[in-house]
Amino acid sequence: MLPRAVDLSVVAAALLLCTATAQFFCLSAATSARAAMKAVVLVGGFYTHMRPLTLTLPLPLLEFCNKTLLMHQLQALKDAGVSEVVVCVHESRAENSSAFDEALRQCESALGLKITVSKESAALGTAGPLKNAEALITDGGTNDSPFFVVNSDVLCAYPLRDLLHLHVKNGREGTVLVTRSDRPSAYGALVVDERTGGVRHFVEKPETFISDLINAGVYVFSPSVFRRIAAGRAVSMNELLPGMADEEQLHSMLLTGYDGTRLGREPAADGPPPTRLLTPRSSRHSYWVKITGTDTFLDAVGPHLEIMRHMSPQELTTSAANAGAGDGGYTTKGDVMVHASAKIGRGCVLGPRVVVGPGCELADGVRLEGVTLLKGARVRGHAIVKDSLIGWGSTIGRWAYVQDCVFGEDVAVKDGVLVHSATVLPHNKLKDSIRPSPTGEKKIVI
């Protein structure tokens, strides 16, 4: 006889918990014994919107916060348990250059991933490359594990483990990461069942409002999805996903955090546009942005550095870190990242939203705000640079003032010159000032 009354509901709950725990560990063991977890990175397009930077390197190899965009994505995939990655590229594009191949080999070595390139002889859209790489993804049909798909022009917090868990739990053919947008008509919009997360409808760039949820360009698919993709022709996700939604084979997961679709420049009612606009969606530190140009590239730096402040603060630079340098110290304001090989002069003020790349040199008294300096850039004494992306090996002269600019590789600005609102192609020498246009358009220096 029991010494006191026992609540049978509590006992039942405990038994259910034990059963669920046992099932979880069995599932984990079975998963670990299965074939390798794979992922696909879709590299497509010429990325003309990222010129002049992509005149030197393809978009995946551009350094974002001192790490290539490709490395950011591969690191996230590795952290989610991926061991093999298939990179889909068009064989006639610059992404197949020796620089791209070498970058892949470096990523393989640094991350311990197996990386395979799937080449397309003709453009196959955004879903066609998956069919083209089917044999690589499924090991010739022997690997039935779900796989990730990531667009190379998307940056976010990559909650890939959660996405995979939800995919396995719901048993649909596809699970898409979604985020909220104030401009859903510019993207693929989804109508989602708020109770279950199932996608009811998917409409590419709807002409009328149907939802503020948009496709974030990150997916998990089961191999059965290949039967839906025609071989040998271009197939887009906009063609694939609506059919899956109609057949209730598409699930969704909401990414909370910063709304990347509102990053950028929005006109103010009584003056010039704000320098940067961020819209926090929740207290959770996350963000999403599709790189549609150099502005969105720069705009993503702020939220990314903020995430680093909470997740890996040792990678950021503070004034305290160089306080012991005596007269050689400099000041940081807000989130700042300085590569260990960069040289910073006395009395410099950096921040907020500043990234200084490897081998960069800042002379005394330099002021940077909202700036990314790519590898080897140099800023001479007492120059001021704001809201700009400065290309590899470029030089900004003494007492120069640069604002709202994008410089390609090896651009030089003469001492004391003002450059405002300009996009400058590689290897240009700016001897005369460039002032803002009355229309607000950037001047292009060829």
PAZAVEX-794262 format. One record per residue (C-alpha): residue number from 1; residue in three letters; x, y, z. Coordinates in Angstrom, 2 decimals, always signed. Layout:
N
(NUM ala (X Y Z)),
...
This chain:
446
(1 met (+0.00 +0.00 +0.00)),
(2 leu (+1.22 +3.49 -0.86)),
(3 pro (+1.91 +5.65 +2.19)),
(4 arg (-0.04 +8.55 +0.70)),
(5 ala (-2.28 +9.44 -2.21)),
(6 val (-0.68 +9.53 -5.61)),
(7 asp (-1.88 +11.80 -8.39)),
(8 leu (-2.26 +9.38 -11.30)),
(9 ser (-2.16 +12.24 -13.81)),
(10 val (+1.33 +13.13 -12.60)),
(11 val (+2.44 +9.52 -12.96)),
(12 ala (+0.99 +9.36 -16.45)),
(13 ala (+2.73 +12.58 -17.44)),
(14 ala (+6.03 +11.27 -16.11)),
(15 leu (+5.66 +8.04 -18.09)),
(16 leu (+4.89 +10.02 -21.25)),
(17 leu (+7.94 +12.19 -20.68)),
(18 cys (+10.17 +9.14 -20.25)),
(19 thr (+8.75 +7.58 -23.42)),
(20 ala (+9.25 +10.80 -25.40)),
(21 thr (+12.81 +11.12 -24.11)),
(22 ala (+13.60 +7.55 -25.10)),
(23 gln (+12.13 +8.12 -28.56)),
(24 phe (+14.22 +11.28 -28.93)),
(25 phe (+17.46 +9.49 -28.14)),
(26 cys (+16.55 +6.62 -30.45)),
(27 leu (+15.81 +9.08 -33.24)),
(28 ser (+19.10 +10.90 -32.58)),
(29 ala (+21.04 +7.65 -32.70)),
(30 ala (+19.31 +6.60 -35.92)),
(31 thr (+20.00 +9.98 -37.51)),
(32 ser (+23.69 +9.86 -36.59)),
(33 ala (+23.94 +6.43 -38.18)),
(34 arg (+22.37 +7.59 -41.40)),
(35 ala (+24.07 +9.13 -44.39)),
(36 ala (+25.81 +12.49 -44.22)),
(37 met (+23.72 +15.62 -43.73)),
(38 lys (+23.96 +17.75 -46.87)),
(39 ala (+23.23 +21.30 -47.97)),
(40 val (+23.04 +23.27 -51.19)),
(41 val (+24.23 +26.85 -51.71)),
(42 leu (+22.65 +28.46 -54.77)),
(43 val (+25.04 +30.87 -56.48)),
(44 gly (+23.29 +32.57 -59.38)),
(45 gly (+23.27 +35.78 -61.37)),
(46 phe (+25.97 +38.26 -62.29)),
(47 tyr (+25.20 +40.45 -59.24)),
(48 thr (+25.44 +43.66 -61.25)),
(49 his (+23.66 +45.39 -58.37)),
(50 met (+26.80 +44.89 -56.29)),
(51 arg (+29.12 +46.64 -58.71)),
(52 pro (+31.77 +47.97 -58.53)),
(53 leu (+32.77 +45.33 -55.95)),
(54 thr (+31.71 +42.38 -58.10)),
(55 leu (+33.92 +43.66 -60.90)),
(56 thr (+36.74 +42.27 -58.76)),
(57 leu (+35.18 +39.30 -56.97)),
(58 pro (+31.86 +37.44 -57.20)),
(59 leu (+29.32 +38.17 -54.47)),
(60 pro (+29.95 +35.02 -52.38)),
(61 leu (+33.60 +36.04 -51.98)),
(62 leu (+32.93 +39.58 -50.75)),
(63 glu (+34.05 +40.07 -47.15)),
(64 phe (+31.20 +40.85 -44.80)),
(65 cys (+32.43 +41.64 -41.28)),
(66 asn (+35.87 +40.29 -42.22)),
(67 lys (+34.57 +36.95 -43.44)),
(68 thr (+33.34 +36.09 -46.92)),
(69 leu (+29.60 +35.75 -47.37)),
(70 leu (+30.18 +32.16 -48.42)),
(71 met (+32.11 +31.44 -45.22)),
(72 his (+29.27 +32.88 -43.11)),
(73 gln (+26.83 +30.48 -44.76)),
(74 leu (+29.13 +27.46 -44.65)),
(75 gln (+29.90 +28.07 -40.98)),
(76 ala (+26.18 +28.20 -40.18)),
(77 leu (+25.61 +24.96 -42.12)),
(78 lys (+28.46 +23.22 -40.30)),
(79 asp (+27.10 +24.37 -36.94)),
(80 ala (+23.77 +22.78 -37.92)),
(81 gly (+25.42 +19.40 -38.45)),
(82 val (+26.07 +19.55 -42.21)),
(83 ser (+29.16 +17.68 -43.40)),
(84 glu (+28.81 +17.98 -47.19)),
(85 val (+27.85 +21.03 -49.26)),
(86 val (+26.97 +21.23 -52.95)),
(87 val (+27.58 +24.66 -54.49)),
(88 cys (+25.49 +25.24 -57.63)),
(89 val (+26.97 +27.62 -60.20)),
(90 his (+26.60 +28.47 -63.88)),
(91 glu (+29.82 +27.34 -65.54)),
(92 ser (+30.07 +30.44 -67.77)),
(93 arg (+29.99 +32.91 -64.88)),
(94 ala (+32.77 +34.54 -62.92)),
(95 glu (+31.96 +32.35 -59.91)),
(96 asn (+33.86 +29.56 -61.67)),
(97 ser (+37.09 +31.51 -61.67)),
(98 ser (+40.25 +30.21 -60.05)),
(99 ala (+39.65 +32.62 -57.15)),
(100 phe (+36.30 +30.98 -56.45)),
(101 asp (+37.76 +27.47 -56.63)),
(102 glu (+40.58 +28.46 -54.31)),
(103 ala (+38.10 +30.02 -51.85)),
(104 leu (+36.16 +26.76 -51.76)),
(105 arg (+39.30 +24.80 -51.00)),
(106 gln (+40.14 +27.19 -48.16)),
(107 cys (+36.63 +26.81 -46.74)),
(108 glu (+36.95 +23.03 -46.94)),
(109 ser (+40.19 +23.13 -45.01)),
(110 ala (+39.06 +25.67 -42.41)),
(111 leu (+35.70 +24.05 -41.65)),
(112 gly (+36.36 +20.39 -42.33)),
(113 leu (+33.52 +20.25 -44.87)),
(114 lys (+33.37 +18.34 -48.12)),
(115 ile (+32.43 +20.85 -50.83)),
(116 thr (+31.41 +19.82 -54.35)),
(117 val (+30.62 +22.15 -57.25)),
(118 ser (+27.61 +21.40 -59.45)),
(119 lys (+27.96 +23.26 -62.74)),
(120 glu (+25.08 +24.29 -65.00)),
(121 ser (+25.73 +24.54 -68.73)),
(122 ala (+22.58 +26.67 -69.04)),
(123 ala (+20.80 +28.88 -66.51)),
(124 leu (+18.35 +26.70 -64.56)),
(125 gly (+16.62 +29.23 -62.30)),
(126 thr (+16.43 +28.84 -58.54)),
(127 ala (+14.96 +25.30 -58.31)),
(128 gly (+16.37 +23.75 -61.50)),
(129 pro (+19.91 +23.58 -60.05)),
(130 leu (+18.60 +21.22 -57.35)),
(131 lys (+17.43 +18.75 -60.00)),
(132 asn (+20.75 +19.13 -61.79)),
(133 ala (+22.58 +18.24 -58.56)),
(134 glu (+20.16 +15.48 -57.48)),
(135 ala (+22.73 +12.70 -57.77)),
(136 leu (+25.23 +14.65 -55.65)),
(137 ile (+22.62 +15.50 -53.01)),
(138 thr (+21.21 +11.99 -52.72)),
(139 asp (+24.43 +10.02 -53.35)),
(140 gly (+22.87 +8.52 -56.44)),
(141 gly (+19.58 +7.83 -54.69)),
(142 thr (+20.99 +6.11 -51.60)),
(143 asn (+20.71 +9.09 -49.21)),
(144 asp (+17.12 +9.90 -48.20)),
(145 ser (+18.02 +12.50 -45.57)),
(146 pro (+16.48 +16.01 -45.76)),
(147 phe (+18.85 +18.71 -46.97)),
(148 phe (+19.23 +22.48 -46.56)),
(149 val (+19.07 +24.99 -49.40)),
(150 val (+20.47 +28.52 -48.92)),
(151 asn (+20.54 +31.40 -51.40)),
(152 ser (+23.97 +33.00 -51.57)),
(153 asp (+22.56 +36.56 -51.50)),
(154 val (+20.76 +36.09 -48.15)),
(155 leu (+22.17 +36.98 -44.75)),
(156 cys (+20.41 +36.12 -41.51)),
(157 ala (+20.90 +34.48 -38.13)),
(158 tyr (+20.40 +31.06 -39.80)),
(159 pro (+18.32 +29.12 -37.21)),
(160 leu (+19.02 +25.96 -39.16)),
(161 arg (+18.76 +23.40 -36.35)),
(162 asp (+15.32 +24.70 -35.44)),
(163 leu (+14.30 +24.65 -39.11)),
(164 leu (+15.44 +21.04 -39.52)),
(165 his (+13.71 +19.96 -36.30)),
(166 leu (+10.44 +21.50 -37.45)),
(167 his (+10.76 +19.88 -40.87)),
(168 val (+11.25 +16.41 -39.39)),
(169 lys (+8.46 +16.95 -36.86)),
(170 asn (+5.87 +17.97 -39.46)),
(171 gly (+6.82 +15.51 -42.17)),
(172 arg (+6.16 +17.81 -45.13)),
(173 glu (+8.24 +17.79 -48.30)),
(174 gly (+9.53 +21.30 -47.68)),
(175 thr (+9.96 +23.82 -44.88)),
(176 val (+10.69 +27.45 -45.69)),
(177 leu (+12.08 +30.14 -43.41)),
(178 val (+9.84 +33.22 -43.50)),
(179 thr (+10.14 +36.73 -42.13)),
(180 arg (+7.85 +39.73 -41.92)),
(181 ser (+8.13 +42.66 -44.32)),
(182 asp (+6.53 +46.05 -44.79)),
(183 arg (+7.00 +45.54 -48.55)),
(184 pro (+5.79 +42.00 -49.26)),
(185 ser (+4.95 +42.89 -52.87)),
(186 ala (+8.68 +42.97 -53.60)),
(187 tyr (+9.13 +39.33 -52.57)),
(188 gly (+7.38 +35.98 -52.57)),
(189 ala (+4.51 +36.33 -50.07)),
(190 leu (+3.00 +33.45 -48.10)),
(191 val (-0.37 +32.89 -46.45)),
(192 val (+0.31 +30.72 -43.41)),
(193 asp (-1.99 +28.89 -41.02)),
(194 glu (-1.16 +30.65 -37.76)),
(195 arg (-2.05 +27.56 -35.70)),
(196 thr (+0.02 +24.98 -37.54)),
(197 gly (+2.55 +26.94 -39.61)),
(198 gly (+1.43 +25.18 -42.78)),
(199 val (+1.65 +27.28 -45.94)),
(200 arg (-1.76 +27.69 -47.60)),
(201 his (-0.73 +29.90 -50.52)),
(202 phe (+2.48 +31.19 -52.08)),
(203 val (+2.37 +34.16 -54.45)),
(204 glu (+5.41 +35.78 -56.07)),
(205 lys (+5.31 +39.59 -55.84)),
(206 pro (+1.56 +39.87 -55.28)),
(207 glu (-0.15 +42.93 -56.78)),
(208 thr (-2.55 +43.15 -53.82)),
(209 phe (-1.83 +42.54 -50.14)),
(210 ile (-2.22 +38.94 -49.06)),
(211 ser (+0.23 +38.71 -46.14)),
(212 asp (+3.27 +40.41 -44.62)),
(213 leu (+5.15 +37.10 -44.51)),
(214 ile (+7.80 +36.62 -47.20)),
(215 asn (+10.09 +33.85 -48.36)),
(216 ala (+13.49 +34.30 -46.66)),
(217 gly (+15.40 +32.12 -49.14)),
(218 val (+16.38 +29.37 -46.69)),
(219 tyr (+14.79 +25.91 -46.93)),
(220 val (+14.82 +22.28 -45.84)),
(221 phe (+13.59 +19.78 -48.43)),
(222 ser (+13.07 +16.03 -48.40)),
(223 pro (+14.44 +14.17 -51.46)),
(224 ser (+10.89 +13.43 -52.65)),
(225 val (+10.83 +17.06 -53.83)),
(226 phe (+12.92 +16.10 -56.86)),
(227 arg (+9.91 +14.48 -58.52)),
(228 arg (+8.35 +17.94 -58.72)),
(229 ile (+11.26 +19.54 -60.62)),
(230 ala (+11.54 +19.02 -64.37)),
(231 ala (+15.00 +18.10 -65.64)),
(232 gly (+16.87 +19.98 -68.33)),
(233 arg (+15.04 +23.32 -68.12)),
(234 ala (+14.88 +26.37 -65.91)),
(235 val (+12.58 +25.98 -62.91)),
(236 ser (+12.18 +28.67 -60.26)),
(237 met (+11.14 +28.38 -56.63)),
(238 asn (+8.15 +30.51 -57.61)),
(239 glu (+7.06 +27.63 -59.82)),
(240 leu (+7.86 +24.89 -57.30)),
(241 leu (+6.53 +26.28 -54.01)),
(242 pro (+2.91 +27.16 -54.98)),
(243 gly (+2.21 +23.55 -55.98)),
(244 met (+3.67 +22.27 -52.74)),
(245 ala (+1.51 +24.72 -50.80)),
(246 asp (-1.62 +23.66 -52.71)),
(247 glu (-0.94 +20.02 -51.81)),
(248 glu (-0.22 +20.92 -48.14)),
(249 gln (+3.39 +19.82 -48.51)),
(250 leu (+5.00 +23.11 -47.48)),
(251 his (+5.56 +24.22 -43.89)),
(252 ser (+7.04 +27.45 -42.54)),
(253 met (+9.09 +28.78 -39.65)),
(254 leu (+9.04 +32.45 -38.69)),
(255 leu (+12.36 +34.21 -38.22)),
(256 thr (+11.99 +36.90 -35.58)),
(257 gly (+14.29 +39.89 -35.11)),
(258 tyr (+15.22 +42.72 -37.46)),
(259 asp (+13.18 +43.27 -40.58)),
(260 gly (+15.87 +43.36 -43.27)),
(261 thr (+13.43 +44.50 -45.93)),
(262 arg (+13.28 +47.90 -44.23)),
(263 leu (+17.01 +48.34 -44.05)),
(264 gly (+18.21 +51.15 -46.23)),
(265 arg (+17.28 +54.67 -47.10)),
(266 glu (+13.70 +55.85 -46.81)),
(267 pro (+12.94 +59.51 -47.53)),
(268 ala (+12.16 +61.69 -44.56)),
(269 ala (+9.21 +64.07 -44.85)),
(270 asp (+11.22 +67.18 -44.10)),
(271 gly (+14.77 +66.44 -45.10)),
(272 pro (+17.33 +64.01 -46.45)),
(273 pro (+16.90 +60.27 -45.91)),
(274 pro (+18.14 +58.78 -42.64)),
(275 thr (+21.57 +57.24 -42.66)),
(276 arg (+20.37 +53.79 -41.60)),
(277 leu (+16.99 +52.41 -40.62)),
(278 leu (+16.55 +49.34 -38.46)),
(279 thr (+13.23 +47.97 -37.33)),
(280 pro (+13.44 +45.64 -34.33)),
(281 arg (+10.83 +42.89 -34.50)),
(282 ser (+11.42 +41.40 -31.06)),
(283 ser (+13.91 +41.24 -28.22)),
(284 arg (+15.47 +38.16 -29.75)),
(285 his (+18.73 +39.05 -31.47)),
(286 ser (+18.25 +38.14 -35.10)),
(287 tyr (+17.98 +39.71 -38.53)),
(288 trp (+17.39 +38.95 -42.18)),
(289 val (+18.48 +40.81 -45.29)),
(290 lys (+18.56 +40.04 -49.00)),
(291 ile (+21.53 +41.75 -50.58)),
(292 thr (+19.94 +43.81 -53.32)),
(293 gly (+22.77 +46.34 -53.52)),
(294 thr (+25.66 +47.93 -51.68)),
(295 asp (+23.24 +49.81 -49.41)),
(296 thr (+21.68 +46.62 -48.06)),
(297 phe (+25.17 +45.13 -47.71)),
(298 leu (+26.20 +48.03 -45.48)),
(299 asp (+22.87 +48.10 -43.65)),
(300 ala (+23.27 +44.48 -42.57)),
(301 val (+26.55 +45.28 -40.77)),
(302 gly (+24.86 +46.99 -37.81)),
(303 pro (+22.51 +44.16 -36.80)),
(304 his (+25.20 +41.55 -37.47)),
(305 leu (+27.66 +43.32 -35.17)),
(306 glu (+24.92 +43.62 -32.56)),
(307 ile (+24.38 +39.87 -32.65)),
(308 met (+28.14 +39.39 -32.26)),
(309 arg (+28.10 +41.69 -29.22)),
(310 his (+25.78 +39.20 -27.51)),
(311 met (+26.99 +35.91 -29.00)),
(312 ser (+30.75 +36.42 -29.49)),
(313 pro (+31.80 +39.77 -27.95)),
(314 gln (+35.47 +38.76 -28.04)),
(315 glu (+35.42 +39.33 -31.81)),
(316 leu (+34.55 +43.01 -31.40)),
(317 thr (+36.92 +45.82 -30.48)),
(318 thr (+36.46 +48.22 -27.58)),
(319 ser (+38.28 +51.32 -26.41)),
(320 ala (+39.34 +49.41 -23.32)),
(321 ala (+41.15 +46.87 -25.49)),
(322 asn (+43.67 +49.46 -26.61)),
(323 ala (+43.63 +51.73 -23.57)),
(324 gly (+47.05 +50.50 -22.53)),
(325 ala (+48.62 +51.79 -25.71)),
(326 gly (+49.25 +55.22 -24.25)),
(327 asp (+49.28 +57.92 -26.92)),
(328 gly (+48.64 +55.22 -29.51)),
(329 gly (+45.15 +54.46 -28.23)),
(330 tyr (+41.95 +55.07 -30.15)),
(331 thr (+38.28 +55.32 -29.23)),
(332 thr (+35.39 +53.10 -30.31)),
(333 lys (+31.72 +54.05 -30.17)),
(334 gly (+29.12 +51.33 -30.46)),
(335 asp (+29.87 +48.07 -32.26)),
(336 val (+33.25 +48.00 -34.01)),
(337 met (+35.30 +45.17 -35.54)),
(338 val (+39.00 +45.66 -36.26)),
(339 his (+41.09 +42.91 -37.83)),
(340 ala (+44.17 +41.94 -35.81)),
(341 ser (+46.49 +42.89 -38.69)),
(342 ala (+45.07 +46.41 -39.10)),
(343 lys (+47.06 +49.43 -37.88)),
(344 ile (+45.17 +52.23 -36.12)),
(345 gly (+46.79 +55.61 -35.44)),
(346 arg (+46.57 +57.89 -32.41)),
(347 gly (+43.34 +59.66 -31.61)),
(348 cys (+41.19 +57.81 -34.13)),
(349 val (+37.46 +57.53 -33.40)),
(350 leu (+35.72 +54.47 -34.83)),
(351 gly (+32.02 +53.68 -34.75)),
(352 pro (+29.31 +52.87 -34.65)),
(353 arg (+28.88 +50.13 -37.28)),
(354 val (+32.51 +50.06 -38.39)),
(355 val (+34.48 +47.14 -39.81)),
(356 val (+38.21 +47.50 -40.50)),
(357 gly (+39.57 +44.70 -42.67)),
(358 pro (+42.91 +42.88 -42.70)),
(359 gly (+45.98 +44.94 -43.53)),
(360 cys (+44.12 +48.26 -43.37)),
(361 glu (+45.97 +51.36 -42.13)),
(362 leu (+44.45 +54.37 -40.38)),
(363 ala (+46.70 +57.34 -39.72)),
(364 asp (+46.30 +59.66 -36.72)),
(365 gly (+42.99 +61.43 -36.11)),
(366 val (+40.84 +59.47 -38.55)),
(367 arg (+37.07 +59.35 -37.97)),
(368 leu (+34.99 +56.42 -39.27)),
(369 glu (+31.22 +56.01 -38.86)),
(370 gly (+29.03 +53.40 -40.59)),
(371 val (+32.00 +52.27 -42.70)),
(372 thr (+33.43 +49.00 -43.95)),
(373 leu (+37.06 +49.04 -45.11)),
(374 leu (+38.01 +46.03 -47.20)),
(375 lys (+41.45 +44.44 -47.17)),
(376 gly (+44.40 +46.81 -47.54)),
(377 ala (+42.45 +50.08 -47.56)),
(378 arg (+44.30 +53.12 -46.19)),
(379 val (+42.91 +56.30 -44.64)),
(380 arg (+45.37 +59.16 -44.18)),
(381 gly (+45.57 +61.59 -41.28)),
(382 his (+42.42 +63.37 -40.03)),
(383 ala (+40.23 +62.16 -42.88)),
(384 ile (+36.52 +61.56 -42.16)),
(385 val (+34.59 +58.69 -43.76)),
(386 lys (+30.89 +58.05 -43.16)),
(387 asp (+28.33 +55.53 -44.44)),
(388 ser (+30.65 +54.14 -47.09)),
(389 leu (+32.06 +50.88 -48.41)),
(390 ile (+35.73 +51.26 -49.35)),
(391 gly (+37.23 +48.67 -51.70)),
(392 trp (+40.43 +46.68 -51.52)),
(393 gly (+43.64 +48.71 -51.54)),
(394 ser (+41.90 +52.07 -51.85)),
(395 thr (+43.44 +55.20 -50.33)),
(396 ile (+41.72 +58.24 -48.85)),
(397 gly (+43.97 +61.30 -48.52)),
(398 arg (+44.68 +63.56 -45.56)),
(399 trp (+41.82 +65.80 -44.42)),
(400 ala (+39.55 +64.30 -47.09)),
(401 tyr (+35.82 +63.88 -46.43)),
(402 val (+33.98 +60.86 -47.88)),
(403 gln (+30.28 +60.16 -47.27)),
(404 asp (+27.66 +57.85 -48.78)),
(405 cys (+30.12 +56.31 -51.24)),
(406 val (+31.09 +52.94 -52.65)),
(407 phe (+34.64 +52.57 -53.93)),
(408 gly (+35.82 +49.67 -56.04)),
(409 glu (+39.32 +48.24 -55.86)),
(410 asp (+42.32 +50.59 -55.81)),
(411 val (+40.52 +53.95 -55.75)),
(412 ala (+42.57 +56.96 -54.59)),
(413 val (+41.20 +60.22 -53.16)),
(414 lys (+43.53 +63.22 -53.13)),
(415 asp (+44.25 +65.15 -49.92)),
(416 gly (+41.52 +67.56 -48.85)),
(417 val (+38.97 +66.39 -51.45)),
(418 leu (+35.23 +66.08 -50.67)),
(419 val (+33.49 +63.02 -52.16)),
(420 his (+29.77 +62.74 -51.38)),
(421 ser (+27.25 +60.28 -52.88)),
(422 ala (+29.45 +58.59 -55.47)),
(423 thr (+29.99 +55.10 -56.83)),
(424 val (+33.57 +54.86 -58.09)),
(425 leu (+34.75 +52.05 -60.34)),
(426 pro (+38.13 +50.38 -59.74)),
(427 his (+41.50 +52.09 -60.28)),
(428 asn (+40.15 +55.66 -60.40)),
(429 lys (+42.05 +58.66 -59.00)),
(430 leu (+39.80 +61.40 -57.61)),
(431 lys (+41.50 +64.79 -57.71)),
(432 asp (+38.40 +67.00 -57.66)),
(433 ser (+35.52 +67.16 -55.21)),
(434 ile (+32.19 +65.45 -55.92)),
(435 arg (+29.19 +67.09 -54.26)),
(436 pro (+25.70 +65.66 -53.68)),
(437 ser (+23.32 +65.76 -56.62)),
(438 pro (+20.17 +67.91 -56.17)),
(439 thr (+18.14 +64.83 -57.21)),
(440 gly (+19.79 +62.63 -54.59)),
(441 glu (+21.22 +60.23 -57.17)),
(442 lys (+24.73 +58.94 -56.76)),
(443 lys (+27.34 +60.02 -59.30)),
(444 ile (+29.00 +57.12 -61.08)),
(445 val (+32.69 +57.62 -61.77)),
(446 ile (+33.83 +55.37 -64.60)),
